[in-house]
Amino acid sequence: MAAPIRVLTAVPICDGHDSAINTINLEFIRHGIEVVYMGYHRYATDMVRAAIQEDVRALGISSYNGGHVEFFSEVAALLKKQGADYIKLFGGGGGTITTVDAAAMRRKGVDKIFFAGTPLSEMVDYVHQHYGGARKRGGKAPTAEMKLARKLTEIEDSYAGGKRKRPMPNAQRRMPKGKKSGRKSGTRVFGFTGPGGAGKTTLIDELVLRLLNREPKVRIAILSHDPSVVGLGALLGDRATMINSQDERVFMRSMATRGQAGGLSPATEDCLQLLAHSDFDYVIIETVGTGQEAMPFQMGLVDKTVLVMNPDYGSRLQLQKIVMLDLADIVVVNKSDQERARTAISEIERRLDQNKRSQTTVSTVANRHRDAGVDELCDLLLEKR
């Protein structure tokens, strides 16, 4: 795939109306745009930091609750203050934004306001025409975070349009003997995989909270993957459920698969190498929601692999088909408050006994406050091999 236009969309704090922005997101995806969606009830500082980390072309805001002149102006001012005003700002708000408001917002640095009744095709055309050309960033990146974000973009784009050869499939690759992916000494890498809807993103967010609380100076990077629609764009929506990962000690980057099967992007390994050489104590990789495939991670790429499942996987026969149960270091049964959870855990443990290797099962309810299962998972991940 060619390098697509990347935009970030979000809804401001105190605004829970996301139906309009979801419709716009889907239209963008249909026309080849990658959309990093933050969700609603988001602060201006969160939006700006996410836009910088994701190195998007533009930030789109949907505002229906008033206060838009002040909110958009704050975002524009923060982008300029961070030296990131090359990230353009656009948005809309149905009937709440008047032409007078829009004129005031443009004077404050807002690129474009779409009014109620604007055809979706007009929005798509505007994004393609104004954010799809050669990028003009200005001078050097003023912050280390911005510099890292730009390098990640360079790596991703180097694989676009056949410019760079993809790595061979993960199952065929091994790290050279004695080599640990060239990572910085002390950096630990955890890989999370599992079917869609198992709760991987929420579980990772809760794990991040525990790591931040346990180690006051810890720095964490997250590489989160979502699928590209064949021949089209991608909805990168993991930020919408990330709350704790908005912390200033966390760097998060959303990646689309861009035509590669297996749950990761063609550029994942190189992006991981960059993060592992940077000043991070932990790097967490989350794959696309996968089915019965083999392990998506190259051998030696991660320190521990976590398979996240929910209790409703089907019959015991299905367990025999899940290759990741042979390969994962830790198997998490999330949503274990469901009625079938106890039976599921028992069946999974019997399945793991067949492997004759050291594997651990953990029961979690990731969306429950202070869940003891997530505490146990954190302890297991921090154990030395």
C-alpha positions as CSV (number, residue, x, y, z in Angstrom):
1,M,0.0,0.0,0.0
2,A,1.0,3.6,-0.6
3,A,1.5,5.7,2.5
4,P,-2.0,7.0,3.3
5,I,-3.0,10.3,4.9
6,R,-3.2,10.0,8.7
7,V,-5.6,12.2,10.7
8,L,-6.6,12.2,14.3
9,T,-10.2,12.8,15.3
10,A,-11.7,13.4,18.8
11,V,-14.6,15.0,20.7
12,P,-13.9,17.6,23.4
13,I,-14.4,17.3,27.1
14,C,-18.0,17.4,28.4
15,D,-19.2,16.3,25.0
16,G,-20.6,12.7,24.6
17,H,-22.0,13.0,21.1
18,D,-19.9,10.7,18.9
19,S,-22.4,9.6,16.2
20,A,-21.4,12.4,13.8
21,I,-17.7,11.8,14.2
22,N,-18.1,8.1,13.8
23,T,-19.9,8.6,10.5
24,I,-17.2,10.9,9.3
25,N,-14.5,8.4,10.4
26,L,-16.0,5.7,8.3
27,E,-16.3,7.9,5.3
28,F,-12.6,8.8,5.6
29,I,-11.6,5.1,5.9
30,R,-13.6,4.3,2.7
31,H,-11.5,6.8,0.8
32,G,-8.1,5.5,1.9
33,I,-7.5,7.7,5.0
34,E,-6.1,6.3,8.2
35,V,-8.0,7.7,11.2
36,V,-6.7,7.6,14.7
37,Y,-9.8,8.0,16.8
38,M,-9.5,9.2,20.4
39,G,-13.1,9.0,21.4
40,Y,-15.1,11.6,23.3
41,H,-14.6,13.6,26.5
42,R,-11.0,14.5,25.7
43,Y,-8.9,17.4,26.9
44,A,-7.1,19.8,24.6
45,T,-3.7,18.7,26.0
46,D,-4.6,15.0,25.3
47,M,-5.5,15.7,21.7
48,V,-2.3,17.7,21.0
49,R,0.0,15.2,22.6
50,A,-1.7,12.3,20.7
51,A,-1.5,14.2,17.4
52,I,2.2,14.7,18.0
53,Q,2.9,11.1,18.9
54,E,0.9,9.8,16.0
55,D,2.5,12.4,13.7
56,V,-0.8,13.0,11.9
57,R,-1.3,15.4,9.1
58,A,-4.3,17.0,10.7
59,L,-6.5,17.0,13.9
60,G,-10.3,17.0,13.4
61,I,-12.6,17.9,16.3
62,S,-16.4,17.4,16.5
63,S,-18.0,19.8,19.0
64,Y,-21.7,19.9,19.8
65,N,-21.8,21.3,23.3
66,G,-20.7,24.9,22.9
67,G,-17.5,26.5,24.0
68,H,-16.0,25.7,20.6
69,V,-14.3,29.0,20.0
70,E,-12.4,28.7,23.2
71,F,-11.6,25.0,22.8
72,F,-10.4,25.1,19.2
73,S,-8.4,28.2,20.0
74,E,-6.7,26.4,23.0
75,V,-5.8,23.4,20.7
76,A,-4.4,25.7,18.1
77,A,-2.4,27.6,20.7
78,L,-1.0,24.3,22.2
79,L,0.1,23.0,18.7
80,K,1.9,26.3,18.1
81,K,3.5,26.3,21.5
82,Q,4.8,22.7,21.0
83,G,6.2,23.7,17.6
84,A,3.7,21.4,15.9
85,D,1.5,23.9,14.1
86,Y,2.3,22.0,10.9
87,I,-0.4,19.7,12.1
88,K,-3.5,21.4,10.7
89,L,-6.7,21.8,12.7
90,F,-10.2,21.3,11.3
91,G,-13.7,20.4,12.6
92,G,-17.3,21.1,12.8
93,G,-20.3,21.0,15.1
94,G,-23.6,20.8,13.4
95,G,-25.7,23.9,14.1
96,T,-23.8,25.0,17.1
97,I,-21.0,26.8,15.2
98,T,-22.0,30.0,13.4
99,T,-20.3,31.7,10.6
100,V,-19.2,34.4,13.0
101,D,-17.7,31.8,15.3
102,A,-15.9,30.1,12.4
103,A,-14.3,33.4,11.3
104,A,-13.1,34.0,14.9
105,M,-11.7,30.4,15.0
106,R,-9.9,30.8,11.7
107,R,-8.2,33.9,13.0
108,K,-7.0,31.8,15.9
109,G,-5.4,29.2,13.6
110,V,-8.2,26.8,12.7
111,D,-7.8,25.6,9.1
112,K,-11.4,24.7,8.2
113,I,-14.8,24.5,9.8
114,F,-17.5,22.3,8.2
115,F,-21.0,23.4,8.8
116,A,-24.2,21.4,9.2
117,G,-25.3,20.0,5.8
118,T,-21.8,19.7,4.4
119,P,-21.7,16.6,2.2
120,L,-19.3,13.9,3.4
121,S,-17.7,13.9,0.0
122,E,-16.7,17.5,0.4
123,M,-15.0,16.7,3.7
124,V,-13.1,13.8,2.1
125,D,-12.0,15.9,-0.9
126,Y,-10.8,18.7,1.4
127,V,-8.6,16.3,3.4
128,H,-7.2,14.8,0.2
129,Q,-6.5,18.1,-1.4
130,H,-5.1,20.0,1.6
131,Y,-3.4,17.2,3.6
132,G,-2.3,14.8,1.0
133,G,0.6,16.6,-0.6
134,A,4.3,16.9,0.3
135,R,4.6,17.6,4.0
136,K,6.2,20.9,5.2
137,R,7.2,20.7,8.8
138,G,9.6,23.5,9.2
139,G,12.8,23.1,11.1
140,K,14.1,20.4,13.3
141,A,11.8,18.6,15.8
142,P,11.9,20.7,19.0
143,T,11.2,17.8,21.4
144,A,12.5,14.2,21.7
145,E,8.9,12.9,21.5
146,M,8.3,14.7,18.2
147,K,11.6,13.5,16.8
148,L,10.7,9.9,17.7
149,A,7.3,10.3,16.2
150,R,8.8,11.5,12.9
151,K,11.3,8.6,12.8
152,L,8.4,6.1,13.2
153,T,6.6,7.8,10.3
154,E,9.8,7.5,8.2
155,I,10.0,3.8,8.9
156,E,6.3,3.2,8.1
157,D,6.5,5.2,4.9
158,S,9.7,3.4,3.8
159,Y,7.6,0.2,3.4
160,A,4.8,2.0,1.5
161,G,4.3,1.4,-2.2
162,G,6.9,-1.3,-2.4
163,K,9.8,1.1,-1.6
164,R,11.2,-1.4,0.9
165,K,11.1,-5.2,1.0
166,R,8.8,-6.6,3.7
167,P,10.3,-9.0,6.2
168,M,9.6,-12.7,5.6
169,P,6.6,-14.1,7.5
170,N,7.2,-14.3,11.3
171,A,7.0,-18.1,11.5
172,Q,10.0,-18.3,9.1
173,R,12.3,-15.9,10.9
174,R,14.6,-16.2,13.9
175,M,16.9,-13.7,15.5
176,P,20.5,-14.5,14.9
177,K,22.0,-16.6,17.6
178,G,23.0,-14.6,20.7
179,K,21.2,-11.5,19.5
180,K,18.3,-9.9,21.4
181,S,16.9,-7.7,18.7
182,G,19.6,-5.1,19.4
183,R,17.5,-3.5,22.1
184,K,18.8,-1.2,24.8
185,S,20.0,-3.0,27.9
186,G,17.1,-3.2,30.4
187,T,14.3,-2.6,28.0
188,R,11.6,-5.3,28.3
189,V,9.2,-6.1,25.5
190,F,5.8,-7.7,26.1
191,G,3.6,-8.9,23.2
192,F,-0.2,-9.1,23.6
193,T,-2.4,-11.0,21.1
194,G,-5.8,-12.6,21.0
195,P,-9.2,-12.4,19.3
196,G,-11.0,-9.2,18.8
197,G,-13.3,-8.2,21.7
198,A,-11.3,-10.1,24.3
199,G,-10.3,-6.8,26.0
200,K,-6.7,-6.6,25.1
201,T,-6.6,-2.8,25.0
202,T,-8.4,-2.3,28.3
203,L,-6.1,-4.9,29.9
204,I,-3.0,-3.1,28.6
205,D,-4.3,0.2,29.9
206,E,-4.8,-1.3,33.3
207,L,-1.3,-2.9,33.2
208,V,0.1,0.5,32.3
209,L,-1.5,2.1,35.4
210,R,0.2,-0.5,37.6
211,L,3.6,0.0,36.0
212,L,3.3,3.8,36.4
213,N,2.3,3.4,40.1
214,R,5.0,0.9,41.0
215,E,7.9,2.7,39.4
216,P,7.7,6.6,39.6
217,K,10.2,7.2,36.8
218,V,9.2,4.4,34.5
219,R,8.7,5.2,30.8
220,I,6.5,3.0,28.6
221,A,5.9,2.8,24.8
222,I,2.9,1.1,23.2
223,L,2.7,-0.1,19.6
224,S,-1.0,-0.8,19.0
225,H,-2.2,-2.4,15.7
226,D,-5.5,-2.3,13.9
227,P,-6.4,-3.8,10.5
228,S,-6.3,-1.9,7.2
229,V,-9.5,-2.4,5.2
230,V,-8.4,-4.1,1.9
231,G,-7.4,-1.3,-0.5
232,L,-8.8,1.3,1.8
233,G,-7.9,3.1,5.0
234,A,-8.0,2.0,8.6
235,L,-9.7,2.9,11.9
236,L,-7.1,3.0,14.6
237,G,-9.3,3.1,17.6
238,D,-7.3,1.8,20.6
239,R,-6.8,5.3,22.0
240,A,-10.6,5.6,22.4
241,T,-10.4,3.1,25.3
242,M,-7.0,4.2,26.7
243,I,-7.3,6.3,29.8
244,N,-4.2,5.7,31.9
245,S,-2.0,5.6,28.8
246,Q,-2.5,9.3,28.4
247,D,0.1,9.8,31.1
248,E,3.1,11.9,30.1
249,R,5.4,9.0,30.7
250,V,3.7,6.9,28.1
251,F,4.3,7.1,24.3
252,M,1.7,5.4,22.2
253,R,1.7,4.9,18.4
254,S,-1.2,3.4,16.4
255,M,-0.2,1.3,13.4
256,A,-2.3,-0.1,10.5
257,T,-1.4,-3.5,9.0
258,R,-1.2,-1.9,5.5
259,G,-1.8,-5.1,3.6
260,Q,0.1,-7.6,5.8
261,A,-1.6,-10.6,7.4
262,G,-0.7,-11.9,10.8
263,G,-1.7,-9.1,13.1
264,L,1.3,-6.7,12.7
265,S,2.5,-4.1,10.2
266,P,5.4,-4.7,7.7
267,A,7.2,-1.9,9.7
268,T,6.5,-3.2,13.2
269,E,9.9,-4.9,13.7
270,D,11.9,-1.8,12.7
271,C,9.6,0.5,14.8
272,L,10.2,-1.8,17.8
273,Q,14.0,-1.6,17.2
274,L,13.8,2.2,17.3
275,L,11.7,2.2,20.5
276,A,13.9,-0.4,22.2
277,H,16.9,1.8,21.5
278,S,15.1,4.8,23.0
279,D,14.7,5.7,26.6
280,F,11.9,3.3,27.5
281,D,11.8,0.7,30.3
282,Y,8.9,-1.3,28.8
283,V,7.6,-1.6,25.2
284,I,4.2,-3.2,24.8
285,I,3.0,-4.5,21.4
286,E,-0.7,-5.2,20.8
287,T,-1.6,-7.1,17.7
288,V,-4.7,-6.9,15.6
289,G,-7.5,-9.2,16.9
290,T,-6.4,-12.5,15.6
291,G,-8.0,-15.9,15.1
292,Q,-6.3,-19.3,15.1
293,E,-3.0,-18.2,13.5
294,A,0.4,-19.0,14.8
295,M,2.4,-16.6,16.9
296,P,2.6,-13.2,15.3
297,F,5.9,-12.3,17.0
298,Q,9.2,-13.2,15.6
299,M,11.2,-15.5,18.0
300,G,13.4,-13.3,20.1
301,L,11.3,-10.2,19.4
302,V,9.5,-10.1,22.8
303,D,10.4,-11.2,26.3
304,K,7.0,-12.6,27.1
305,T,3.9,-13.3,25.0
306,V,0.4,-12.9,26.4
307,L,-2.6,-14.5,24.8
308,V,-5.8,-12.8,25.9
309,M,-9.1,-14.8,25.5
310,N,-12.6,-14.5,26.7
311,P,-14.7,-17.3,28.1
312,D,-16.9,-17.6,25.0
313,Y,-14.4,-19.2,22.6
314,G,-16.8,-22.1,21.7
315,S,-16.3,-25.8,22.3
316,R,-13.2,-27.6,23.6
317,L,-12.5,-28.6,20.0
318,Q,-11.9,-25.0,19.2
319,L,-9.1,-24.9,21.8
320,Q,-7.2,-27.6,19.9
321,K,-7.1,-25.2,16.8
322,I,-5.7,-22.2,18.6
323,V,-1.9,-22.4,17.9
324,M,-1.1,-19.6,20.2
325,L,-2.1,-21.8,23.1
326,D,1.1,-23.8,22.3
327,L,3.3,-20.7,22.2
328,A,2.1,-18.1,24.7
329,D,3.9,-17.7,28.0
330,I,0.8,-16.4,29.8
331,V,-2.8,-17.1,28.9
332,V,-5.2,-14.5,30.3
333,V,-8.9,-15.4,30.5
334,N,-10.4,-11.9,30.6
335,K,-14.0,-11.1,31.4
336,S,-13.8,-13.9,34.0
337,D,-16.9,-12.6,35.8
338,Q,-19.0,-14.1,33.0
339,E,-21.0,-17.2,33.9
340,R,-18.9,-19.7,31.8
341,A,-15.6,-18.4,33.0
342,R,-14.8,-21.1,35.5
343,T,-15.5,-23.9,33.0
344,A,-13.4,-22.1,30.4
345,I,-10.4,-21.7,32.7
346,S,-10.5,-25.4,33.5
347,E,-10.7,-26.4,29.8
348,I,-7.8,-24.1,28.9
349,E,-5.6,-25.4,31.7
350,R,-6.2,-29.0,30.5
351,R,-5.3,-27.9,27.0
352,L,-2.0,-26.2,28.2
353,D,-1.1,-29.4,30.2
354,Q,-0.7,-31.1,26.8
355,N,2.2,-28.8,25.9
356,K,4.5,-30.0,28.7
357,R,6.1,-26.6,29.1
358,S,5.9,-23.8,31.6
359,Q,2.8,-21.7,31.0
360,T,0.6,-19.7,33.3
361,T,-3.1,-18.9,33.3
362,V,-4.5,-15.7,34.8
363,S,-8.2,-14.7,35.3
364,T,-8.9,-11.0,35.0
365,V,-11.8,-8.6,34.8
366,A,-9.8,-5.7,33.2
367,N,-12.7,-3.2,33.4
368,R,-13.0,-3.7,37.1
369,H,-11.3,-1.2,39.5
370,R,-8.3,-2.7,41.2
371,D,-8.8,-6.2,39.8
372,A,-6.5,-8.7,41.6
373,G,-6.1,-10.7,38.3
374,V,-4.4,-7.7,36.6
375,D,-2.2,-7.3,39.6
376,E,-1.1,-10.9,39.2
377,L,-0.5,-10.5,35.5
378,C,1.7,-7.5,36.3
379,D,3.7,-9.5,38.8
380,L,4.2,-12.3,36.2
381,L,5.4,-10.0,33.5
382,L,7.9,-8.4,35.8
383,E,9.4,-11.7,36.8
384,K,12.8,-12.3,35.4
385,R,13.2,-15.3,33.1
